[in-house]
């Protein structure tokens, strides 16, 4: 049975399957919610989606405070993963992909002006707030619409960081490949007491700096950090 389509995003149909399909593979592999048609969401799923969407906004804010470009890009990729996962958990699917990000001619990615990034963080928190309201009402269509709107905005945020579309795809693929290594030694998902998938002993963190070096060449160096900061606020499972 195919999932119910909902035209959440503007743009041309994708040449490749939408990134949400990769996230759907993760949900199937790790026993996360991935219904084939819309319906009421269980309490554990609703609470998990509310928590995850807020965590990634905090991670982006942490990366900004540290001046850590790689952490910011990881937070953007994680945010896209989480919001796609939120759509997957509703039983809806995307019909169109988010708009393109920056063009390759814009140069390597960089952290934009603080005002712009804080607006992006605010957008993510606003999205979490709206999603929480829809989750509280157990309205999967509304949840999917909110998630789709956030994904559209995330497309623009990637552009703010100067990430061209093909690099964005490589970053997302690297994060997905990393997430798929969270199995335990027995080949089964590792789940904590709250029912969330956690990193197993064979987990491989995403190597986003390696992706940037591969894309821009061996002379590429990420911008220096602003200074030592505290432990990241997020980085958990999707």
NUMARMAR-991696 format. One record per residue (C-alpha): residue number from 1; x, y, z; residue in one letter. Coordinates in nm, 2 decimals. Each point is the difference from the previous one (the first is absolute). Layout:
N
   k      u      v      w r
 NUM      X      Y      Z A
...
This chain:
238
   k      u      v      w r
   1   0.00   0.00   0.00 X
   2   0.14   0.34  -0.09 X
   3  -0.01   0.29   0.24 X
   4  -0.25   0.28  -0.04 X
   5   0.15   0.29  -0.20 X
   6  -0.03   0.35   0.13 X
   7   0.13   0.29  -0.21 X
   8   0.18   0.19   0.27 X
   9   0.29   0.15  -0.19 X
  10   0.03   0.22  -0.30 X
  11   0.24  -0.09  -0.29 X
  12   0.05  -0.25  -0.27 X
  13  -0.03  -0.38   0.06 X
  14   0.34  -0.14   0.11 X
  15   0.23  -0.18  -0.24 X
  16   0.08  -0.23   0.29 X
  17  -0.22  -0.13   0.28 X
  18  -0.06   0.26   0.26 X
  19   0.23  -0.01   0.31 X
  20  -0.30  -0.10   0.21 X
  21   0.02  -0.34  -0.17 X
  22   0.34  -0.05   0.15 X
  23  -0.14   0.10   0.34 X
  24  -0.28  -0.25  -0.05 X
  25   0.26  -0.27  -0.05 X
  26   0.15   0.09   0.33 X
  27  -0.34  -0.01   0.17 X
  28  -0.07  -0.35  -0.14 X
  29   0.34  -0.13   0.09 X
  30  -0.01   0.13   0.36 X
  31  -0.36  -0.06   0.08 X
  32  -0.11   0.37   0.00 X
  33  -0.35   0.11  -0.10 X
  34  -0.04  -0.03  -0.38 X
  35  -0.37  -0.06  -0.07 X
  36  -0.11  -0.04  -0.36 X
  37  -0.31   0.21   0.04 X
  38  -0.09   0.29   0.23 X
  39  -0.15  -0.07   0.34 X
  40   0.01   0.08   0.37 X
  41   0.36   0.00   0.14 X
  42   0.08  -0.18   0.32 X
  43   0.12   0.19   0.30 X
  44   0.36  -0.11  -0.02 X
  45   0.03   0.11  -0.36 X
  46  -0.15   0.34   0.07 X
  47   0.23   0.06   0.29 X
  48   0.30  -0.11  -0.19 X
  49  -0.07   0.23  -0.30 X
  50  -0.06   0.29   0.23 X
  51   0.33  -0.06   0.18 X
  52   0.21  -0.06  -0.31 X
  53  -0.11   0.31  -0.19 X
  54   0.10   0.22   0.30 X
  55   0.34  -0.17   0.04 X
  56   0.12   0.08  -0.35 X
  57  -0.08   0.37   0.04 X
  58   0.21   0.00   0.32 X
  59   0.29  -0.17  -0.19 X
  60  -0.01   0.27  -0.27 X
  61   0.01   0.27   0.27 X
  62   0.30  -0.18   0.17 X
  63   0.19  -0.01  -0.33 X
  64  -0.07   0.36  -0.07 X
  65   0.13   0.10   0.35 X
  66   0.32  -0.20  -0.06 X
  67   0.05   0.13  -0.35 X
  68   0.01  -0.36  -0.10 X
  69  -0.10  -0.03  -0.37 X
  70   0.01  -0.38   0.00 X
  71  -0.22  -0.03   0.31 X
  72  -0.24   0.25  -0.16 X
  73  -0.02  -0.21  -0.32 X
  74  -0.05  -0.31   0.20 X
  75  -0.28   0.17   0.19 X
  76  -0.17   0.10  -0.33 X
  77   0.03  -0.36  -0.13 X
  78  -0.13  -0.14   0.33 X
  79  -0.29   0.25  -0.02 X
  80  -0.09  -0.11  -0.35 X
  81   0.02  -0.36   0.11 X
  82  -0.22   0.06   0.31 X
  83  -0.27   0.20  -0.19 X
  84   0.00  -0.26  -0.28 X
  85  -0.04  -0.26   0.27 X
  86  -0.29   0.19   0.14 X
  87  -0.18  -0.01  -0.33 X
  88   0.08  -0.37  -0.03 X
  89  -0.15  -0.06   0.35 X
  90  -0.33   0.16  -0.11 X
  91  -0.06  -0.24  -0.29 X
  92   0.02   0.28  -0.26 X
  93   0.27   0.04  -0.27 X
  94   0.14   0.29  -0.19 X
  95  -0.09   0.05  -0.37 X
  96   0.26   0.27  -0.07 X
  97   0.34   0.07   0.14 X
  98   0.12   0.32   0.18 X
  99   0.15   0.28  -0.22 X
 100   0.36   0.01  -0.10 X
 101   0.25   0.15   0.23 X
 102   0.30   0.22  -0.10 X
 103   0.18  -0.03  -0.33 X
 104   0.35  -0.15  -0.03 X
 105   0.14   0.34  -0.11 X
 106  -0.06   0.15   0.35 X
 107   0.32  -0.15   0.14 X
 108   0.04  -0.24   0.30 X
 109  -0.26   0.00   0.27 X
 110   0.03   0.26   0.28 X
 111  -0.19   0.09   0.31 X
 112  -0.23   0.29  -0.09 X
 113  -0.06   0.31   0.21 X
 114  -0.12  -0.07   0.35 X
 115  -0.33   0.18  -0.06 X
 116  -0.08  -0.23  -0.29 X
 117   0.09  -0.32   0.18 X
 118  -0.20   0.10   0.31 X
 119  -0.30   0.05  -0.23 X
 120   0.06  -0.35  -0.13 X
 121   0.01  -0.14   0.36 X
 122  -0.32   0.19   0.08 X
 123  -0.16  -0.15  -0.30 X
 124   0.09  -0.35   0.12 X
 125  -0.14   0.07   0.35 X
 126  -0.31   0.15  -0.15 X
 127  -0.04  -0.32  -0.21 X
 128   0.05  -0.21   0.31 X
 129  -0.27   0.20   0.19 X
 130  -0.25  -0.03  -0.29 X
 131   0.08  -0.37  -0.03 X
 132  -0.05  -0.05   0.37 X
 133  -0.35   0.16  -0.03 X
 134  -0.08  -0.24  -0.29 X
 135   0.15  -0.30   0.19 X
 136  -0.21   0.09   0.31 X
 137  -0.31   0.00  -0.22 X
 138   0.12  -0.33  -0.16 X
 139  -0.06   0.16  -0.34 X
 140   0.25  -0.18  -0.24 X
 141  -0.10   0.22  -0.30 X
 142   0.08   0.31   0.19 X
 143   0.33  -0.15   0.13 X
 144   0.10  -0.08  -0.35 X
 145  -0.09   0.34  -0.13 X
 146   0.21   0.17   0.27 X
 147   0.29  -0.23  -0.07 X
 148  -0.03   0.07  -0.37 X
 149   0.01   0.38   0.06 X
 150   0.31  -0.04   0.22 X
 151   0.17  -0.20  -0.27 X
 152  -0.07   0.28  -0.25 X
 153   0.16   0.25   0.24 X
 154   0.30  -0.24   0.06 X
 155   0.06   0.01  -0.37 X
 156   0.05   0.38   0.03 X
 157   0.22  -0.04   0.31 X
 158   0.24  -0.24  -0.19 X
 159   0.02   0.29  -0.26 X
 160   0.09   0.24   0.28 X
 161   0.29  -0.22   0.09 X
 162   0.11   0.00  -0.37 X
 163  -0.06  -0.37  -0.05 X
 164  -0.07  -0.10  -0.36 X
 165  -0.26  -0.26  -0.07 X
 166   0.24  -0.28  -0.10 X
 167   0.21   0.06   0.32 X
 168  -0.31   0.00   0.21 X
 169  -0.10  -0.33  -0.14 X
 170   0.35  -0.15   0.08 X
 171  -0.03   0.13   0.35 X
 172  -0.34  -0.15   0.05 X
 173   0.11  -0.33  -0.15 X
 174   0.30  -0.01   0.25 X
 175  -0.23   0.07   0.29 X
 176  -0.24  -0.27  -0.11 X
 177   0.29  -0.25  -0.05 X
 178   0.12   0.08   0.35 X
 179  -0.35  -0.04   0.15 X
 180  -0.03  -0.35  -0.16 X
 181   0.30  -0.11   0.22 X
 182  -0.19   0.02   0.33 X
 183  -0.06  -0.37   0.02 X
 184   0.12  -0.20   0.30 X
 185   0.24  -0.29  -0.01 X
 186  -0.29  -0.24  -0.06 X
 187  -0.11   0.20  -0.31 X
 188  -0.31   0.13   0.18 X
 189  -0.09   0.36   0.08 X
 190   0.13   0.13   0.34 X
 191  -0.30   0.16   0.18 X
 192   0.01   0.18   0.33 X
 193  -0.26   0.01   0.28 X
 194  -0.19   0.28  -0.17 X
 195  -0.04  -0.21  -0.32 X
 196   0.25   0.21  -0.20 X
 197   0.27  -0.15  -0.23 X
 198   0.35   0.07   0.14 X
 199   0.34  -0.05  -0.14 X
 200   0.13  -0.35   0.01 X
 201   0.37  -0.11   0.04 X
 202   0.06   0.01  -0.38 X
 203  -0.14   0.35  -0.05 X
 204   0.21   0.21  -0.24 X
 205  -0.05   0.37   0.04 X
 206  -0.05   0.20  -0.33 X
 207   0.32   0.13  -0.15 X
 208  -0.13   0.33  -0.13 X
 209   0.35   0.16  -0.01 X
 210   0.10  -0.29  -0.22 X
 211  -0.29   0.07  -0.23 X
 212   0.10   0.37  -0.03 X
 213   0.36  -0.09  -0.07 X
 214  -0.11  -0.26  -0.26 X
 215  -0.22   0.27  -0.16 X
 216   0.23   0.30   0.00 X
 217   0.34  -0.18  -0.02 X
 218   0.28  -0.09   0.25 X
 219   0.09   0.36   0.07 X
 220  -0.34   0.08   0.15 X
 221   0.00   0.10   0.37 X
 222  -0.31   0.06   0.21 X
 223  -0.01   0.35   0.15 X
 224   0.16   0.02   0.35 X
 225  -0.22  -0.04   0.30 X
 226  -0.08   0.30   0.22 X
 227   0.13  -0.18   0.31 X
 228  -0.07  -0.29   0.24 X
 229  -0.36  -0.06   0.09 X
 230  -0.20  -0.24   0.21 X
 231  -0.11  -0.35  -0.11 X
 232  -0.26   0.02  -0.29 X
 233  -0.36   0.00   0.11 X
 234  -0.10  -0.27  -0.25 X
 235   0.13  -0.27  -0.23 X
 236  -0.23  -0.28   0.09 X
 237  -0.20  -0.23  -0.22 X
 238  -0.26   0.10  -0.25 X
